[in-house]
């Protein structure tokens, strides 16, 4: 499983994030160990209170544990991974919490440790923790015979399209898939041998190569977003300058935005609105099915938990009834029968715990399979509408080419756009 860790503060924010059901379909607080409080927010606030006796600001160590999406991973495997993480990073015995999340048919966990040693009132040092997490991750892939990602096999082969949070948020604002956006710009870079070819390749995909305010070479989308060429092409700034040359001859961001605003015709806007409307209607139907399925799964888990809890109480009473009291109980202690009964009760209690865990894991696996089947339809709808929007963008490029051929290079923008734009709009409608 992929392990990603970070040292951090913000106990309240982390607790709220881990308990957030808007983004996660199922949230389960699996373990709270070493804290006085029995709820997640109280436990993390307790870690913050202890840290106030030190100068440590990043008093928490948070790790996400992400197994392969299609694998059924038992709770014991997650617990074993957490034990390895704390042993290798010097966190053995430190208070910790484990929370399970499920979303889109994928199950993963979050483990959070307090770094503050309550006896010495110092923070445990986490030297080279990223390398240690990588080693544990590789070992887990080998032991469970999971297919290892190439980036984990060799860091030099990691996916170059991995994006930061800022890039993902920017792409989300534009309605793009951030990974596809990076791949597209990298493809334009790979097939171009000059600035003119690169600019042409970008333009065919709805982007304009311009001179940036802070970065030398950037691209502007038709939504007005500014993208760093070096960042999205995964190249160093000097490599970009060597291939594209100085940016002095490129238009500025403001000029590019003004030109793009003029180029946005009524036909493209209408088509984009129609495509977005279709996407919204289709995904609303699927999202309604998703919400209904999630509610059904939650109800099934609550029913199972209640049944297991009731059965556990009844079995506990049965085991307790075996232990006699009074003179008979004293006689059982003298003869050793009391100890035999205790060992029998312990064995039965452990077997019952394993039975309940296996039963819950079986239910979770069945629900994940059902949820993944629905997710394939959701992904197919997303891909279908992304392709439709891509076709709209391609149509826009062809329209702009047609406008240029009609206007000619010396035509005045205001004199040449109204009538050709209207005729093209009518042509698109028919």
Order of alpha helices (4+ residues) and beta strands (2+ residues): beta-alpha-beta-alpha-beta-alpha-beta-beta-beta-beta-alpha-alpha-alpha-alpha-alpha-beta-beta-beta-alpha-alpha-alpha-alpha-alpha-alpha-alpha
